[in-house]
Amino acid sequence: MRSATSLFMVTMLPVCGGWCAWCSRGSQDVFRFPVARSLAMTRETSETSEIPTAGWPAAPVRHQLRWNKVPEVTVYFWIIKVLCTTVGETAADLLNEKAGLGLTGVSLLMSVLLAVVLAVQFRTSAYRAGVYWLAVALISVVGTLISDNLTDNMGVPLETSTTVFGLVLAVVFVVWYRRERTLSIHHIDSTSREAFYWLAVLFTFALGTAAGDLVSERMDLGYWLAALLFAAAIAAVATAHFALGLDAVWSFWIAYILTRPLGASIGDYLSQTADDGGLGLGTVITSVLFLTVILALVVYLTVTRRDVAEPEQTARHAA
């Protein structure tokens, strides 16, 4: 157990180091400040738009208070996200091995559960930590199962599935931006934007699963070396954002994708047998351990509201 804790801390330190430094300066949102300066990616023309952009028709302004439906991007966000991806990997393996439903049966069951939780999430008027993170945990399992079904049941090569998931995610981003004129997660305050957001999240998990498996298998790194590799990649993205001015929106989504193979590598290292290069904790212990930590953090955030953004006075520009 001590080795498991040490691995998790080693892989998370480079990931969270830069973000913790930013948070210590008083920011509640790691990527919020630079977003306002990225005109190409944050121009608003829908319900949360406040200033008309040249070339876009202006209309009478209607003020209203709107709550964002997703949490602020704090260090808690990234820790829970990595934990959820780990649970997604181990829980998918656990259900496939123990439930006796087969990969297809487990996929259908988890998809139904995800649909129910997302229906609840869409009906909420504001961000609710418990509902939101339950949806993320379930979507991590479903995204993993989608990739596993293509690889194991249909024999689709990882190169093909990685390419397809990448193209589908790109299409989601293009359509999202053409419709909403932003990919920023600071304004997920309409049904349309929330639908695009969750669709993007689903395919980031599927892409991260396929790409992570491809890299790990082709490079034959082993679980803990793969975890360090993906942690270093996320640290590089954070450095490019804070030191070199990489766009905040792209920084967020690239890091979001990379956390999937990071969490999967950690989960595999903890759960797989020593003969396979793991610690041999098993999928049950690993899943319960990480779910307990996730639950504790979600309860903390629910009580303290440390990741809740207050509603801002916004204006509508109708066409």
C-alpha positions in Angstrom: 0.0 0.0 0.0 2.9 2.3 0.8 4.3 1.7 -2.7 0.9 2.5 -4.2 0.7 5.8 -2.4 4.3 6.7 -3.4 3.5 6.0 -7.1 0.4 8.2 -7.0 2.2 11.1 -5.3 5.2 10.9 -7.7 2.9 11.0 -10.8 0.7 13.7 -9.4 3.4 16.1 -8.2 4.5 17.3 -11.7 0.9 17.5 -12.8 -0.3 19.6 -9.9 2.8 21.6 -9.1 2.3 24.4 -11.5 -1.4 24.6 -10.9 -1.0 24.7 -7.1 1.4 27.6 -7.5 -1.2 29.5 -9.5 -3.9 28.7 -7.0 -1.7 30.0 -4.2 -1.8 33.4 -5.8 -5.5 33.6 -5.1 -7.0 32.2 -8.3 -9.9 29.8 -7.9 -9.6 28.8 -11.5 -6.4 27.6 -13.0 -7.3 28.4 -16.6 -9.7 31.3 -16.1 -7.5 34.4 -16.3 -5.8 33.7 -19.7 -9.1 32.7 -21.2 -10.3 36.3 -21.3 -7.4 37.1 -23.5 -8.0 34.4 -26.1 -10.4 36.2 -28.5 -10.4 33.4 -31.1 -11.6 30.8 -28.6 -13.9 32.8 -26.2 -15.9 35.2 -28.4 -19.4 35.0 -27.0 -22.5 35.3 -29.2 -25.1 33.2 -27.3 -26.9 33.6 -24.0 -23.8 34.5 -22.0 -22.6 37.1 -24.4 -22.1 40.6 -22.9 -20.3 42.6 -25.7 -21.4 42.4 -29.3 -18.6 41.4 -31.6 -18.0 43.2 -34.9 -19.7 41.6 -37.8 -22.4 39.9 -35.5 -25.8 41.5 -35.3 -26.7 43.1 -31.9 -30.1 43.0 -30.3 -31.8 44.3 -27.2 -30.0 43.2 -24.0 -31.8 41.1 -21.4 -29.9 40.7 -18.1 -30.1 37.6 -16.1 -28.2 35.6 -13.5 -26.8 32.3 -14.9 -25.1 29.5 -13.0 -22.3 27.5 -14.6 -23.1 23.8 -14.7 -19.5 22.6 -14.2 -17.0 23.2 -11.4 -14.3 25.7 -11.4 -10.9 24.3 -12.5 -9.0 24.0 -9.2 -6.4 21.5 -8.0 -9.3 19.5 -6.6 -10.8 19.2 -10.1 -7.6 17.6 -11.5 -7.1 15.2 -8.5 -10.7 13.9 -8.7 -10.5 13.7 -12.5 -7.4 11.5 -12.3 -9.0 9.4 -9.6 -12.2 9.0 -11.7 -10.1 7.8 -14.7 -8.4 5.3 -12.5 -11.8 4.0 -11.3 -13.0 3.9 -14.9 -10.2 1.5 -15.8 -10.4 -0.7 -12.7 -14.2 -0.7 -12.5 -14.5 -1.7 -16.2 -12.2 -4.6 -15.6 -13.9 -5.6 -12.4 -17.4 -5.6 -13.9 -16.2 -7.4 -17.0 -14.5 -10.1 -14.9 -16.9 -10.5 -11.9 -20.4 -9.6 -13.1 -20.6 -12.4 -15.7 -22.4 -10.1 -18.2 -19.6 -10.1 -20.7 -18.1 -6.9 -22.2 -21.2 -6.1 -24.2 -23.6 -6.7 -21.3 -21.5 -4.5 -19.0 -21.3 -1.8 -21.6 -25.1 -1.7 -22.0 -25.7 -1.6 -18.2 -23.2 1.2 -17.6 -24.6 3.2 -20.6 -28.1 3.0 -19.1 -26.8 4.1 -15.7 -24.9 7.0 -17.3 -28.0 8.1 -19.3 -30.0 8.2 -16.0 -27.4 10.3 -14.2 -26.9 12.6 -17.1 -30.7 13.2 -17.2 -30.5 14.3 -13.6 -27.5 16.4 -14.3 -29.3 18.2 -17.2 -32.3 18.9 -14.9 -30.2 20.6 -12.2 -30.1 24.4 -12.4 -26.5 24.7 -11.3 -23.4 22.7 -10.6 -24.0 20.0 -8.0 -20.7 18.2 -7.0 -22.3 14.8 -6.3 -24.2 14.6 -9.5 -21.5 16.0 -11.6 -18.7 13.7 -10.4 -20.9 10.7 -10.5 -21.5 11.4 -14.2 -17.8 11.8 -14.7 -17.1 8.5 -13.0 -19.7 6.7 -15.1 -18.6 8.3 -18.3 -15.1 7.2 -17.6 -16.3 3.6 -17.4 -18.4 3.9 -20.5 -15.6 5.6 -22.5 -13.2 2.8 -21.5 -15.8 0.2 -22.5 -16.4 1.8 -25.9 -12.6 1.5 -26.7 -12.4 -2.0 -25.2 -15.4 -3.2 -27.3 -13.8 -2.0 -30.5 -10.4 -3.6 -29.7 -11.5 -6.8 -28.0 -14.9 -7.7 -29.6 -14.5 -6.2 -33.0 -10.8 -6.5 -33.5 -10.3 -2.9 -34.5 -6.6 -2.0 -34.3 -5.7 0.7 -31.7 -4.2 2.9 -34.4 -7.6 2.9 -36.1 -9.7 3.5 -33.0 -7.3 6.3 -31.8 -7.6 8.0 -35.2 -11.4 7.7 -35.3 -11.9 9.0 -31.7 -9.5 11.9 -32.5 -11.5 12.8 -35.6 -14.9 12.5 -33.8 -13.6 14.7 -31.0 -12.4 17.2 -33.5 -15.8 17.3 -35.1 -17.5 17.8 -31.8 -15.2 20.8 -31.0 -15.8 22.3 -34.5 -19.5 22.0 -34.3 -19.5 23.3 -30.7 -17.5 26.3 -31.6 -19.4 27.1 -34.8 -22.7 27.0 -32.8 -21.6 28.7 -29.6 -18.5 30.7 -30.6 -16.6 29.3 -27.6 -15.1 26.1 -26.2 -14.6 27.6 -22.8 -16.0 25.6 -19.8 -16.6 28.8 -17.9 -19.9 29.3 -19.6 -21.6 25.9 -19.6 -24.9 27.6 -18.8 -27.3 26.3 -21.5 -28.6 22.9 -22.5 -26.8 23.1 -25.9 -23.4 23.9 -24.3 -23.8 21.3 -21.7 -24.7 18.7 -24.4 -21.5 19.6 -26.3 -19.5 19.5 -23.1 -20.6 16.0 -22.1 -20.2 14.7 -25.6 -16.6 16.0 -25.7 -15.9 14.5 -22.3 -17.1 11.1 -23.5 -14.8 11.1 -26.5 -11.8 12.4 -24.5 -12.2 9.3 -22.3 -12.5 7.0 -25.3 -9.6 8.7 -27.1 -7.4 8.7 -24.0 -8.1 5.0 -23.5 -7.2 4.0 -27.0 -4.2 6.4 -27.3 -2.9 5.3 -23.9 -3.2 1.6 -24.7 -1.4 2.3 -28.0 1.5 4.1 -26.5 1.9 1.6 -23.6 1.8 -1.4 -25.8 3.9 -0.1 -28.6 6.6 1.3 -26.3 6.3 -1.6 -23.8 7.0 0.7 -20.9 5.2 -1.0 -18.1 2.5 0.6 -16.0 4.5 2.9 -13.7 6.8 4.2 -16.5 3.8 4.9 -18.6 2.2 6.8 -15.7 5.3 8.9 -15.4 5.4 9.6 -19.1 1.8 10.8 -19.2 2.3 12.9 -16.0 5.3 14.5 -17.7 3.2 15.3 -20.7 0.6 17.0 -18.6 3.3 19.0 -16.8 4.6 20.0 -20.2 1.2 21.3 -21.2 0.9 23.2 -17.9 4.4 24.7 -18.5 3.4 25.7 -22.1 0.3 27.4 -20.8 1.8 29.3 -17.9 5.2 30.1 -19.3 4.7 30.2 -23.0 1.1 31.4 -23.3 -0.5 28.4 -24.8 -4.2 29.1 -25.2 -6.2 28.3 -22.0 -8.9 26.4 -23.7 -6.6 24.1 -25.7 -4.4 23.6 -22.6 -7.4 22.5 -20.6 -8.7 20.0 -23.2 -5.2 18.5 -24.0 -4.6 18.0 -20.3 -8.1 16.5 -19.9 -7.3 13.9 -22.6 -3.9 13.1 -21.1 -5.3 12.5 -17.6 -7.2 9.4 -19.0 -4.1 7.3 -19.8 -2.4 8.6 -16.7 -5.3 7.4 -14.5 -5.5 4.1 -16.4 -1.7 3.4 -16.0 -2.0 4.1 -12.2 -5.1 1.8 -12.0 -3.4 -1.0 -13.9 -0.2 -0.7 -11.8 -2.1 -1.0 -8.6 -4.6 -3.7 -9.6 -2.6 -6.0 -11.9 -0.6 -9.0 -10.6 3.1 -8.8 -10.0 3.7 -11.2 -12.9 2.1 -8.5 -15.1 4.1 -5.7 -13.7 1.6 -4.5 -11.1 1.3 -4.4 -7.3 -1.4 -7.1 -7.2 -4.0 -5.2 -5.1 -6.8 -6.4 -7.4 -9.6 -4.5 -9.1 -11.9 -4.6 -6.0 -9.4 -3.1 -3.5 -8.2 -0.5 -6.0 -11.7 0.5 -7.0 -12.9 0.8 -3.4 -9.8 2.7 -2.4 -10.1 5.3 -5.1 -13.9 5.6 -4.8 -13.5 6.3 -1.0 -11.1 9.1 -1.8 -13.4 10.5 -4.5 -16.3 10.4 -2.1 -14.4 12.2 0.6 -13.3 15.0 -1.7 -16.8 15.4 -3.2 -18.3 15.7 0.3 -15.7 18.3 1.2 -16.4 20.3 -1.9 -20.2 20.0 -1.4 -19.8 21.4 2.1 -17.2 24.1 1.4 -18.3 25.0 -2.2 -14.6 25.7 -3.0 -15.2 24.8 -6.7 -18.4 26.7 -7.2 -18.4 29.9 -9.4 -20.9 32.5 -8.3 -23.4 33.5 -11.1 -22.4 36.6 -13.0 -24.7 39.3 -14.4 -24.9 38.4 -18.1 -26.6 39.8 -21.2 -28.3 38.2 -24.2 -27.8 39.3 -27.8 -30.5 37.7 -29.9 -30.2 37.7 -33.6 
